[in-house]
Amino acid sequence: GVQDFVNADYVGANNNFTECLSINTNNTPIKAQASFWRGESRYHLDFLTDAAEDYKRFNSLSSSVSDEHLQAVGNYSLAYVYFKKKDFNRAAASFDKYISYPKEFGSETYYDAISRLGDCAYYNRDFVKAESYYSTVADAGCNSTPYGLFQQAFMMGLQKRYSEKQNVLDKLIAIYPKNDYVDDAWLEKGNTSILQGEN
């Protein structure tokens, strides 16, 4: 199953993990890991409801797995299922569980989860909370920082703090001049100038 997954044969992986789980065994760590990887396979196949059930099963058994990172990632993966289904409250709860694992702090996945927590707050129209999450990512100096800066600025604009928004956009443009978000930053600067009467 793992080899099929590595080879991007998600149908084959799903079938092998299903067969593994059908075997009557008391090997809880194997059952836990098979549940996780079947969830990953099903996520790639866009079987989101089934993937969620596998991740939940894994999370209930994860204490039997010695890999603490995998224990944490079970919550991260479940969060993405909820996020993809636009269930932002459950997504946020699962991302919160993921970032609560101390050893995940500071990793790229950690800051990706913080970004998604910002997105969840934004979609729930809690712009102040969203800005707080995006600010954390903006200050981290990680791969997600340009996105964090852009979204931080956007939240400031939604709160009509236009001068602050322009300053953050200028920071994004200056530090990451070749990033994909720079053209969006220039567009937002123009839109914000209009809102400030600076035609």
C-alpha positions as CSV (number, residue, x, y, z in Angstrom):
1,G,0.0,0.0,0.0
2,V,2.8,2.4,0.9
3,Q,4.6,1.6,-2.3
4,D,1.5,2.2,-4.3
5,F,1.0,5.5,-2.6
6,V,4.6,6.6,-3.3
7,N,4.0,5.7,-6.9
8,A,0.9,7.8,-6.9
9,D,-1.3,4.8,-7.5
10,Y,-4.0,5.9,-5.1
11,V,-6.5,3.3,-6.2
12,G,-4.1,0.5,-5.6
13,A,-3.0,2.0,-2.3
14,N,-6.6,2.3,-1.2
15,N,-7.2,-1.3,-2.1
16,N,-4.1,-2.6,-0.3
17,F,-4.8,-0.7,2.9
18,T,-8.4,-1.8,2.8
19,E,-7.2,-5.5,2.6
20,C,-4.7,-4.8,5.4
21,L,-7.5,-3.4,7.6
22,S,-9.8,-6.4,6.8
23,I,-7.3,-8.8,8.4
24,N,-8.3,-9.7,12.0
25,T,-5.2,-8.8,14.0
26,N,-4.4,-7.2,17.3
27,N,-1.5,-5.2,15.8
28,T,-2.9,-1.8,16.7
29,P,0.0,0.3,15.3
30,I,-0.4,-1.3,11.9
31,K,-4.2,-0.7,11.9
32,A,-3.5,2.9,12.9
33,Q,-1.0,3.5,10.1
34,A,-3.1,1.7,7.5
35,S,-6.0,3.9,8.5
36,F,-3.9,7.0,8.1
37,W,-2.4,6.1,4.7
38,R,-5.8,4.9,3.4
39,G,-7.1,8.3,4.4
40,E,-4.3,10.0,2.5
41,S,-5.1,7.8,-0.6
42,R,-8.8,8.6,-0.4
43,Y,-8.0,12.3,0.0
44,H,-6.1,12.2,-3.2
45,L,-9.0,10.4,-4.8
46,D,-11.3,13.1,-3.5
47,F,-13.3,10.6,-1.4
48,L,-13.4,13.2,1.4
49,T,-16.0,11.7,3.6
50,D,-14.3,8.3,3.6
51,A,-10.9,10.0,4.1
52,A,-12.3,11.9,7.2
53,E,-13.4,8.6,8.7
54,D,-10.0,7.1,8.2
55,Y,-8.2,10.0,9.8
56,K,-10.6,9.9,12.8
57,R,-9.9,6.2,13.2
58,F,-6.2,6.9,13.0
59,N,-6.5,9.7,15.6
60,S,-8.3,7.4,18.0
61,L,-5.5,4.9,17.7
62,S,-2.5,7.2,17.2
63,S,-1.2,6.8,20.8
64,S,-0.1,3.3,19.7
65,V,2.2,4.8,17.0
66,S,5.7,5.8,18.2
67,D,6.1,8.5,15.5
68,E,4.9,11.7,17.2
69,H,5.0,13.6,13.9
70,L,2.6,11.2,12.4
71,Q,0.3,11.5,15.5
72,A,0.2,15.3,14.8
73,V,-0.2,15.0,11.1
74,G,-3.4,13.0,11.6
75,N,-5.1,16.1,12.9
76,Y,-3.5,18.3,10.1
77,S,-4.8,15.9,7.4
78,L,-8.3,15.7,8.9
79,A,-8.3,19.5,9.1
80,Y,-7.6,19.7,5.3
81,V,-10.6,17.4,4.6
82,Y,-12.9,19.8,6.6
83,F,-11.3,22.8,4.9
84,K,-11.8,21.4,1.5
85,K,-15.5,20.7,2.4
86,K,-15.8,24.3,3.6
87,D,-16.5,23.2,7.2
88,F,-14.3,25.9,8.6
89,N,-15.2,25.5,12.3
90,R,-14.2,21.8,12.3
91,A,-11.2,22.6,10.1
92,A,-10.0,25.2,12.7
93,A,-10.5,22.8,15.6
94,S,-8.3,20.2,13.9
95,F,-5.6,22.7,12.9
96,D,-5.6,23.9,16.5
97,K,-5.0,20.3,17.6
98,Y,-2.2,19.9,15.2
99,I,-0.3,23.1,16.3
100,S,-0.7,22.0,19.9
101,Y,2.1,19.4,19.3
102,P,5.3,21.1,20.6
103,K,7.6,19.4,18.2
104,E,5.7,20.8,15.2
105,F,6.3,24.4,16.2
106,G,8.3,26.3,13.7
107,S,8.0,23.8,10.8
108,E,6.7,24.8,7.4
109,T,3.7,22.6,8.1
110,Y,3.1,24.5,11.3
111,Y,3.0,27.9,9.6
112,D,0.8,26.4,6.8
113,A,-1.6,25.4,9.5
114,I,-1.5,28.9,11.0
115,S,-2.3,30.3,7.5
116,R,-5.3,28.0,7.2
117,L,-6.5,29.1,10.7
118,G,-6.3,32.6,9.3
119,D,-8.3,31.5,6.3
120,C,-10.9,29.8,8.5
121,A,-11.3,33.0,10.6
122,Y,-11.6,35.1,7.4
123,Y,-14.3,32.9,5.9
124,N,-16.1,33.2,9.2
125,R,-15.7,37.0,8.8
126,D,-13.6,37.3,12.0
127,F,-11.2,39.7,10.4
128,V,-9.4,40.7,13.6
129,K,-8.6,37.0,14.5
130,A,-7.6,36.3,10.9
131,E,-5.2,39.2,10.9
132,S,-3.6,37.9,14.1
133,Y,-2.9,34.5,12.5
134,Y,-1.6,36.0,9.3
135,S,0.6,38.4,11.3
136,T,2.2,35.4,12.9
137,V,3.0,33.9,9.5
138,A,4.1,37.3,8.1
139,D,6.7,37.6,10.9
140,A,8.0,34.0,10.6
141,G,10.3,34.3,7.6
142,C,9.0,31.0,6.2
143,N,7.7,29.9,2.8
144,S,4.2,31.0,3.8
145,T,5.4,34.5,4.8
146,P,4.5,36.3,1.5
147,Y,1.0,34.9,1.7
148,G,0.8,35.9,5.3
149,L,1.9,39.5,4.5
150,F,-0.6,39.8,1.7
151,Q,-3.5,38.4,3.8
152,Q,-2.5,40.5,6.8
153,A,-2.7,43.6,4.6
154,F,-6.0,42.5,3.1
155,M,-7.5,42.1,6.6
156,M,-6.3,45.6,7.5
157,G,-8.1,46.9,4.4
158,L,-11.4,45.2,5.4
159,Q,-11.0,47.0,8.7
160,K,-10.5,50.3,6.8
161,R,-6.9,50.7,8.1
162,Y,-5.7,51.7,4.7
163,S,-2.4,53.4,5.6
164,E,-1.3,50.3,7.5
165,K,-2.4,48.1,4.6
166,Q,-0.3,50.1,2.2
167,N,2.7,49.8,4.5
168,V,2.5,46.0,4.7
169,L,2.0,45.7,0.9
170,D,5.1,47.9,0.4
171,K,7.0,45.5,2.7
172,L,5.8,42.5,0.7
173,I,6.9,44.1,-2.6
174,A,10.3,45.2,-1.2
175,I,11.3,41.9,0.4
176,Y,9.8,39.5,-2.1
177,P,9.9,41.3,-5.4
178,K,9.6,38.1,-7.5
179,N,7.0,36.4,-5.5
180,D,3.6,35.4,-7.1
181,Y,1.8,37.7,-4.7
182,V,3.6,40.8,-5.8
183,D,1.2,41.5,-8.8
184,D,-1.8,41.1,-6.4
185,A,-0.1,43.5,-4.0
186,W,0.3,46.2,-6.7
187,L,-3.4,45.7,-7.6
188,E,-4.4,46.0,-4.0
189,K,-2.3,49.1,-3.6
190,G,-4.1,50.7,-6.5
191,N,-7.5,49.7,-5.2
192,T,-6.6,51.1,-1.7
193,S,-5.4,54.4,-3.2
194,I,-8.8,54.8,-4.9
195,L,-10.5,54.2,-1.5
196,Q,-8.2,56.9,0.0
197,G,-9.1,59.3,-2.8
198,E,-5.6,59.2,-4.3
199,N,-6.7,58.8,-7.9
